[in-house]
Amino acid sequence: MENLLTSLGIMSGTSMDGIDFSLINSDGDKKINCKYNITYQYPQELKKDIKQLIISFNSKDLQKVLKSQNFKYVENKFDEFLIKKIHLFTKHFNISHDKIKLIGFHGQTLIHKPEKKISIQLGNAMKLSNYLKIPFVYNFRQADLDCGGQGAPLVPIYHKAIFLDKKLNLAVVNLGGISNITWVLKDGRIFASDIGPGNVLIDLYCKSNLEIPYDENGQIAAKGKVQEELIKKWLKLPFVNKPIPKSFDNFDFKIDDFVKNPSKFNKYDLLATLTNYTAKIVVNSQAFINTKINKWIICGGGSKNLTLIKDIKSLTKNVYISDELGWDSDFIESQAFAYLAIRKLKKLKSSFKETTGTKKPIECGDIYYPKKDIL
């Protein structure tokens, strides 16, 4: 496979349910062969530590948190977890360590504030690269932020590579904690943006009012009745119609801002309404590009929410889960960061004015090569 590199993508999204690993062979352009995918769940103690760190980053002085002993402790714990899982990954799939030429490492987002040009992910790529003796591409968002972009979404160039159809205009929707969308037009142009809450409001409501982490398969929302008066009110919130490209963090959405008097409503009805609201934001996003979409492709954790998918299908036609097209909906993003790492190595641009708002096309990520004298 000439000009192809073997790259491992490591990615944890805003839902923070675990960390995804994907190994691909690619030229960083049109040739992509996905080899292996797997998710490793965070141990409960590490997950708790990361959640507390995220709260600290969003409520305290940023520099103080970065210099704190607690930050160093959690990052070391996270790095040790990753090293074990990388070894487990190679063993599980019987891959020779030296076959992996590159690792695209996104890490766990702790804070994302594009208006302040800040996006920090947990994980010490330099330390990991030195230990594993593999080049790492990391810090994918900063160059875009520094050039006036939102630093997100960064996956659109990968969406184009795997889904482009010269006969159809596509909308590729990633339903993570935050919903983001890539419009892949039949003429090859791409536009993209975060558009609002994906799973975040649904999950927050489940945790605060139902004492469960999430609505598995959307089965609880399926019992409720959508409250249209709430939907109308929520669709008027400023973030909904804010021009694209835009980006969000889970912390931008708080359940109390949406459900102010929860006792007035049936719990199932509120969950059904939050789910339907998420669907409407997705479908209404078509207005941002004023182009007829011929096909909708859904990926990310939210694709497992059958009620959410049913709601989307009730609002528009030709909706497909990416699995139906041969691309595992759980691993599009981890594959993408393996792909973006190859593009960085080959000095190819990955973010654009139409996808993040950057002033010029950007090579995403920093490359760290392992020091040969470190054992």
BELTABEL-V972535 format. One record per residue. RES is the residue in three letters. PHI is phi in radians with two decimals (* if undefined). D_FIRST is the distance of its C-alpha to the first C-alpha in Angstrom with 1 decimal. Layout:
# BELTABEL-V972535
<<RES | PHI | D_FIRST> <RES | PHI | D_FIRST>>
This chain:
# BELTABEL-V972535
<<MET | * | 0.0> <GLU | -1.12 | 3.8> <ASN | 1.16 | 6.6> <LEU | -1.64 | 5.8> <LEU | -1.99 | 8.8> <THR | -1.64 | 10.5> <SER | -2.23 | 13.8> <LEU | -1.83 | 17.0> <GLY | -1.73 | 19.4> <ILE | -2.19 | 23.1> <MET | -2.53 | 25.6> <SER | -2.16 | 29.2> <GLY | -1.56 | 30.9> <THR | -1.21 | 34.5> <SER | -1.25 | 35.4> <MET | 0.98 | 34.9> <ASP | -1.59 | 34.6> <GLY | 2.92 | 31.9> <ILE | -2.20 | 28.6> <ASP | -1.69 | 25.2> <PHE | -2.07 | 22.0> <SER | -2.45 | 18.6> <LEU | -1.89 | 15.2> <ILE | -2.28 | 12.2> <ASN | -1.95 | 8.6> <SER | -2.78 | 8.9> <ASP | -1.65 | 9.3> <GLY | 1.36 | 12.9> <ASP | -2.30 | 13.6> <LYS | -1.71 | 12.9> <LYS | -1.59 | 9.5> <ILE | -2.45 | 10.5> <ASN | -2.22 | 10.0> <CYS | -1.46 | 13.2> <LYS | -1.68 | 13.5> <TYR | -2.48 | 17.1> <ASN | -2.37 | 20.2> <ILE | -2.80 | 23.7> <THR | -1.97 | 27.0> <TYR | -1.96 | 29.3> <GLN | -1.26 | 32.9> <TYR | -1.21 | 35.0> <PRO | -1.05 | 37.9> <GLN | -0.98 | 41.1> <GLU | -1.16 | 42.5> <LEU | -1.14 | 39.4> <LYS | -1.05 | 39.3> <LYS | -1.10 | 43.0> <ASP | -1.08 | 42.6> <ILE | -1.15 | 39.8> <LYS | -1.05 | 42.0> <GLN | -1.14 | 45.0> <LEU | -1.17 | 42.9> <ILE | -1.08 | 41.9> <ILE | -1.06 | 45.6> <SER | -1.09 | 46.5> <PHE | -1.13 | 44.0> <ASN | -1.66 | 45.4> <SER | -2.32 | 49.1> <LYS | -2.19 | 49.6> <ASP | -1.11 | 49.2> <LEU | -1.01 | 45.5> <GLN | -1.15 | 45.9> <LYS | -1.12 | 48.3> <VAL | -1.15 | 45.8> <LEU | -1.08 | 43.0> <LYS | -1.59 | 45.3> <SER | -1.28 | 46.8> <GLN | -1.14 | 46.5> <ASN | -1.13 | 45.5> <PHE | -1.07 | 42.4> <LYS | -1.09 | 41.4> <TYR | -1.11 | 42.2> <VAL | -1.20 | 40.1> <GLU | -1.12 | 37.1> <ASN | -1.08 | 37.2> <LYS | -1.10 | 37.5> <PHE | -1.13 | 34.5> <ASP | -1.09 | 32.4> <GLU | -1.10 | 33.5> <PHE | -1.07 | 32.5> <LEU | -1.14 | 29.0> <ILE | -1.03 | 28.5> <LYS | -1.08 | 29.7> <LYS | -1.28 | 27.4> <ILE | -1.14 | 24.3> <HIS | -1.10 | 25.2> <LEU | -1.14 | 26.1> <PHE | -1.05 | 22.7> <THR | -1.14 | 20.8> <LYS | -1.22 | 23.4> <HIS | -1.05 | 23.6> <PHE | -1.73 | 19.9> <ASN | 0.97 | 19.7> <ILE | -1.87 | 17.2> <SER | -1.19 | 17.6> <HIS | -0.92 | 19.0> <ASP | -1.34 | 17.1> <LYS | -1.35 | 13.6> <ILE | -1.43 | 14.8> <LYS | -1.57 | 14.4> <LEU | -2.82 | 16.5> <ILE | -2.18 | 19.1> <GLY | -1.61 | 20.3> <PHE | -1.97 | 23.9> <HIS | -1.58 | 26.4> <GLY | 1.34 | 29.1> <GLN | -1.75 | 32.3> <THR | -1.15 | 34.1> <LEU | -1.77 | 37.7> <ILE | -2.74 | 38.9> <HIS | -2.40 | 37.7> <LYS | -2.29 | 40.3> <PRO | -1.06 | 38.9> <GLU | -1.14 | 42.4> <LYS | -1.85 | 42.7> <LYS | 1.02 | 39.2> <ILE | -2.14 | 38.6> <SER | -2.64 | 35.7> <ILE | -2.08 | 35.6> <GLN | -2.01 | 33.2> <LEU | -1.31 | 34.0> <GLY | 2.20 | 32.0> <ASN | -1.74 | 31.9> <ALA | -1.11 | 28.4> <MET | -1.09 | 29.6> <LYS | -1.07 | 31.1> <LEU | -1.13 | 28.1> <SER | -1.11 | 25.7> <ASN | -1.09 | 28.2> <TYR | -1.23 | 28.6> <LEU | -1.58 | 25.0> <LYS | 1.06 | 23.8> <ILE | -2.31 | 20.9> <PRO | -1.08 | 20.9> <PHE | -2.02 | 22.3> <VAL | -1.89 | 22.4> <TYR | -2.56 | 25.7> <ASN | 0.92 | 28.8> <PHE | -1.15 | 26.8> <ARG | -1.67 | 30.0> <GLN | -1.15 | 32.4> <ALA | -1.07 | 31.2> <ASP | -1.15 | 31.5> <LEU | -1.05 | 34.9> <ASP | -1.15 | 36.1> <CYS | -1.78 | 35.4> <GLY | 1.54 | 37.5> <GLY | -1.49 | 34.9> <GLN | -1.46 | 35.3> <GLY | 1.28 | 32.3> <ALA | -2.91 | 31.3> <PRO | -1.37 | 29.6> <LEU | -1.83 | 26.2> <VAL | -1.43 | 24.0> <PRO | -0.90 | 24.7> <ILE | -1.12 | 21.7> <TYR | -1.33 | 19.5> <HIS | -0.97 | 21.9> <LYS | -1.10 | 21.4> <ALA | -1.08 | 17.6> <ILE | -1.73 | 17.9> <PHE | -2.04 | 21.3> <LEU | -0.84 | 22.0> <ASP | -2.26 | 24.1> <LYS | -1.24 | 25.4> <LYS | -1.92 | 28.5> <LEU | -2.33 | 29.5> <ASN | -1.57 | 30.6> <LEU | -1.96 | 29.2> <ALA | -2.13 | 30.6> <VAL | -1.83 | 28.3> <VAL | -1.92 | 30.7> <ASN | -1.77 | 29.9> <LEU | -1.71 | 33.0> <GLY | -1.70 | 33.0> <GLY | -1.01 | 36.2> <ILE | -1.87 | 36.1> <SER | -1.54 | 35.0> <ASN | -2.24 | 32.7> <ILE | -2.42 | 31.5> <THR | -2.09 | 28.9> <TRP | -1.64 | 30.0> <VAL | -1.84 | 27.1> <LEU | -1.47 | 28.9> <LYS | -1.12 | 27.9> <ASP | -1.50 | 28.1> <GLY | 1.70 | 25.3> <ARG | -1.26 | 27.8> <ILE | -2.24 | 27.8> <PHE | -2.29 | 30.8> <ALA | -2.74 | 31.1> <SER | -3.04 | 33.7> <ASP | -1.17 | 35.0> <ILE | -2.20 | 37.8> <GLY | 2.61 | 39.8> <PRO | -1.16 | 40.2> <GLY | -1.79 | 37.7> <ASN | -1.58 | 38.7> <VAL | -1.06 | 40.7> <LEU | -1.20 | 44.1> <ILE | -1.06 | 43.8> <ASP | -1.17 | 42.9> <LEU | -1.08 | 45.6> <TYR | -1.15 | 48.2> <CYS | -1.05 | 47.2> <LYS | -1.23 | 47.6> <SER | -1.46 | 50.9> <ASN | -2.10 | 52.6> <LEU | -2.07 | 51.3> <GLU | 1.00 | 50.3> <ILE | -2.32 | 46.9> <PRO | -1.24 | 43.5> <TYR | -2.87 | 42.3> <ASP | -1.61 | 43.0> <GLU | -1.06 | 40.8> <ASN | 1.06 | 39.6> <GLY | 1.26 | 42.2> <GLN | -1.23 | 44.9> <ILE | -1.36 | 47.6> <ALA | -1.05 | 47.2> <ALA | -1.10 | 47.5> <LYS | -1.49 | 51.1> <GLY | -1.74 | 52.1> <LYS | -2.00 | 53.4> <VAL | -1.14 | 51.9> <GLN | -1.66 | 54.5> <GLU | -1.09 | 54.1> <GLU | -1.14 | 56.5> <LEU | -1.22 | 54.2> <ILE | -1.00 | 51.2> <LYS | -1.03 | 53.1> <LYS | -1.17 | 54.1> <TRP | -1.19 | 50.7> <LEU | -1.24 | 49.1> <LYS | -1.62 | 51.5> <LEU | -1.11 | 50.2> <PRO | -0.96 | 49.1> <PHE | -1.13 | 45.5> <VAL | -1.09 | 44.9> <ASN | -1.79 | 45.5> <LYS | -1.04 | 44.5> <PRO | -0.99 | 42.4> <ILE | -1.60 | 38.6> <PRO | -1.34 | 36.5> <LYS | -2.51 | 38.0> <SER | -2.50 | 36.9> <PHE | -2.39 | 38.7> <ASP | -2.12 | 38.9> <ASN | -0.88 | 40.2> <PHE | -1.23 | 43.4> <ASP | -1.29 | 44.1> <PHE | -2.15 | 45.2> <LYS | -2.13 | 48.1> <ILE | -1.08 | 49.5> <ASP | -1.15 | 53.1> <ASP | -1.30 | 52.4> <PHE | -1.83 | 51.8> <VAL | -1.89 | 54.0> <LYS | -1.48 | 57.2> <ASN | -2.27 | 59.6> <PRO | -1.05 | 57.6> <SER | -1.19 | 60.8> <LYS | -1.29 | 61.6> <PHE | -2.15 | 58.7> <ASN | -1.15 | 57.5> <LYS | -1.04 | 54.5> <TYR | -1.15 | 52.5> <ASP | -1.10 | 53.4> <LEU | -1.13 | 52.1> <LEU | -1.16 | 48.8> <ALA | -1.07 | 48.5> <THR | -1.23 | 49.4> <LEU | -1.09 | 46.8> <THR | -1.17 | 44.1> <ASN | -1.14 | 45.3> <TYR | -1.07 | 45.5> <THR | -1.04 | 41.8> <ALA | -1.12 | 41.0> <LYS | -1.15 | 43.2> <ILE | -1.07 | 41.7> <VAL | -1.07 | 38.3> <VAL | -1.22 | 39.5> <ASN | -1.15 | 41.9> <SER | -1.10 | 39.2> <GLN | -0.98 | 38.5> <ALA | -1.09 | 41.6> <PHE | -1.17 | 39.9> <ILE | -1.95 | 37.8> <ASN | 0.91 | 40.3> <THR | -2.33 | 37.6> <LYS | -1.19 | 37.6> <ILE | -1.64 | 34.8> <ASN | -1.58 | 33.7> <LYS | -2.70 | 31.6> <TRP | -1.90 | 31.7> <ILE | -2.09 | 28.8> <ILE | -1.90 | 30.0> <CYS | -2.45 | 28.1> <GLY | 1.61 | 29.3> <GLY | -1.01 | 32.0> <GLY | -1.16 | 34.5> <SER | -1.18 | 32.8> <LYS | -1.46 | 34.4> <ASN | -1.42 | 37.8> <LEU | -1.11 | 38.9> <THR | -1.23 | 42.0> <LEU | -1.09 | 40.1> <ILE | -1.15 | 37.7> <LYS | -1.06 | 40.8> <ASP | -1.13 | 42.5> <ILE | -1.08 | 39.6> <LYS | -1.16 | 39.5> <SER | -1.32 | 43.3> <LEU | -1.79 | 42.9> <THR | -2.68 | 40.2> <LYS | -1.79 | 38.3> <ASN | 1.00 | 34.8> <VAL | -1.82 | 33.7> <TYR | -2.28 | 30.7> <ILE | -1.42 | 29.3> <SER | -1.02 | 25.6> <ASP | -1.00 | 25.2> <GLU | -1.15 | 26.5> <LEU | -1.84 | 23.5> <GLY | 1.64 | 20.9> <TRP | -2.17 | 20.7> <ASP | -1.04 | 22.8> <SER | -1.10 | 25.6> <ASP | -1.38 | 26.1> <PHE | -2.19 | 22.8> <ILE | -1.03 | 22.0> <GLU | -1.27 | 23.3> <SER | -1.16 | 21.7> <GLN | -1.08 | 18.3> <ALA | -1.08 | 19.5> <PHE | -1.29 | 20.4> <ALA | -1.13 | 17.0> <TYR | -1.19 | 15.8> <LEU | -1.09 | 18.8> <ALA | -1.11 | 18.2> <ILE | -1.14 | 14.9> <ARG | -1.09 | 16.9> <LYS | -1.10 | 19.7> <LEU | -1.06 | 17.7> <LYS | -1.63 | 16.6> <LYS | 1.04 | 20.2> <LEU | -1.76 | 19.7> <LYS | -1.28 | 22.8> <SER | -2.25 | 22.9> <SER | -2.19 | 26.6> <PHE | -2.47 | 28.9> <LYS | -0.94 | 32.6> <GLU | -1.37 | 32.1> <THR | -1.93 | 30.4> <THR | -2.25 | 32.3> <GLY | 1.59 | 35.0> <THR | -1.05 | 33.7> <LYS | -1.24 | 35.5> <LYS | -2.60 | 32.3> <PRO | -1.02 | 28.5> <ILE | -2.18 | 27.4> <GLU | -1.42 | 24.4> <CYS | -1.55 | 24.9> <GLY | 1.85 | 25.2> <ASP | -1.99 | 26.1> <ILE | -1.78 | 23.9> <TYR | -2.12 | 25.5> <TYR | -1.67 | 24.3> <PRO | -1.15 | 25.9> <LYS | -1.40 | 28.9> <LYS | -1.21 | 28.5> <ASP | -1.59 | 32.2> <ILE | -1.72 | 32.3> <LEU | -1.33 | 32.2>>
